[in-house]
Amino acid sequence: MNIDFSGWLRLARGSYLGLLLLQPIWLYLLPPPLGPRSGILALVAALPLLLPLRGVWRGSLRAMTWAGYLSMLYLVIAATEAWANPPQRLPALTQVGLVGVYVVATLGFSRRPPAQR
């Protein structure tokens, strides 16, 4: 049985890029009360996600794992915002969803047999 694991990689890439793009959209482009309109905050939020981006794009399982650990910080921040700040609930829940999709896709991609790594 030959399973194509490239779909998991595409899903992981897309959700990670979505998470990266959501930071400036949410924190800088969305007007208050949906976003704080802070360029510095948007930059500070997006910069850590750039660190493992090259490895995620190449399909390096180590980089994807570290990106998953890093994305847990974004999950906590988004869950807190969704709970405590109702005007920002939609972008926060979008971020929660993107992190969840990324983690599931990385897990699916990691199940490749050793011959395909």
C-alpha positions as CSV (number, residue, x, y, z in Angstrom):
1,M,0.0,0.0,0.0
2,N,1.5,3.3,-1.2
3,I,0.2,6.3,0.7
4,D,0.9,9.8,-0.5
5,F,2.1,11.9,2.5
6,S,2.6,15.1,0.4
7,G,-1.0,16.1,1.2
8,W,-0.1,16.3,4.9
9,L,3.0,18.4,4.1
10,R,0.9,20.8,1.9
11,L,-1.6,21.1,4.7
12,A,1.1,21.8,7.3
13,R,2.7,24.4,5.0
14,G,-0.6,26.2,4.3
15,S,-1.6,26.3,7.9
16,Y,1.8,27.5,9.0
17,L,1.8,30.2,6.4
18,G,-1.7,31.2,7.4
19,L,-0.6,31.5,11.0
20,L,2.4,33.7,9.9
21,L,0.1,35.9,7.7
22,L,-2.5,36.2,10.4
23,Q,-0.2,38.0,12.8
24,P,0.2,41.3,10.8
25,I,-3.5,41.1,9.6
26,W,-4.8,40.7,13.1
27,L,-2.4,42.9,15.0
28,Y,-1.9,45.7,12.4
29,L,-4.5,45.7,9.6
30,L,-7.7,45.0,11.5
31,P,-9.1,48.2,13.1
32,P,-9.9,48.3,16.8
33,P,-11.6,46.6,18.5
34,L,-10.8,43.6,16.3
35,G,-7.1,44.3,16.5
36,P,-4.8,46.6,18.5
37,R,-3.4,48.3,15.3
38,S,0.2,48.0,16.5
39,G,2.9,47.5,13.9
40,I,5.6,46.7,16.4
41,L,3.4,44.1,18.0
42,A,2.7,42.5,14.6
43,L,6.4,42.4,13.9
44,V,7.3,40.9,17.3
45,A,4.5,38.3,16.8
46,A,5.5,37.3,13.3
47,L,9.3,37.1,13.7
48,P,9.5,33.9,15.8
49,L,7.4,32.1,13.2
50,L,10.0,33.0,10.5
51,L,12.8,31.0,12.3
52,P,11.6,27.4,11.3
53,L,9.9,28.5,8.1
54,R,12.6,27.3,5.8
55,G,12.6,23.8,7.4
56,V,8.8,23.6,7.4
57,W,8.8,24.5,3.7
58,R,11.4,21.8,2.9
59,G,9.5,19.2,5.0
60,S,12.1,18.8,7.7
61,L,10.4,16.8,10.4
62,R,12.8,18.4,13.1
63,A,11.9,21.9,12.0
64,M,8.2,21.0,11.7
65,T,8.3,19.7,15.3
66,W,10.0,22.8,16.6
67,A,7.5,24.9,14.7
68,G,4.8,22.9,16.5
69,Y,6.3,23.6,19.9
70,L,6.5,27.3,18.9
71,S,2.9,27.4,17.7
72,M,1.7,26.2,21.2
73,L,2.6,29.7,22.4
74,Y,0.3,31.2,19.7
75,L,-2.4,28.7,20.7
76,V,-2.2,29.9,24.4
77,I,-2.3,33.5,23.4
78,A,-5.2,33.0,21.0
79,A,-7.2,30.9,23.5
80,T,-6.7,33.6,26.1
81,E,-7.8,36.4,23.7
82,A,-10.8,34.4,22.6
83,W,-11.9,33.9,26.2
84,A,-11.1,37.3,27.6
85,N,-11.6,39.7,24.7
86,P,-14.9,39.2,22.9
87,P,-14.3,41.7,20.1
88,Q,-11.1,39.8,19.1
89,R,-12.7,36.4,19.3
90,L,-12.9,35.7,15.5
91,P,-9.2,36.3,14.7
92,A,-8.3,34.5,17.9
93,L,-10.3,31.4,17.1
94,T,-8.9,31.5,13.6
95,Q,-5.5,31.3,15.1
96,V,-6.5,28.4,17.3
97,G,-7.8,26.6,14.3
98,L,-4.6,27.2,12.2
99,V,-2.5,25.9,15.1
100,G,-4.7,22.8,15.4
101,V,-4.6,22.1,11.7
102,Y,-0.8,22.5,11.7
103,V,-0.3,20.1,14.6
104,V,-2.6,17.5,13.1
105,A,-0.9,17.8,9.6
106,T,2.6,17.6,11.2
107,L,1.5,14.5,13.1
108,G,0.1,12.9,9.9
109,F,3.3,13.8,8.0
110,S,5.4,12.3,10.7
111,R,3.8,8.9,10.2
112,R,5.6,8.3,6.9
113,P,7.5,5.0,6.7
114,P,11.3,5.2,7.0
115,A,11.7,4.5,3.3
116,Q,9.9,7.7,2.4
117,R,11.9,10.0,4.7
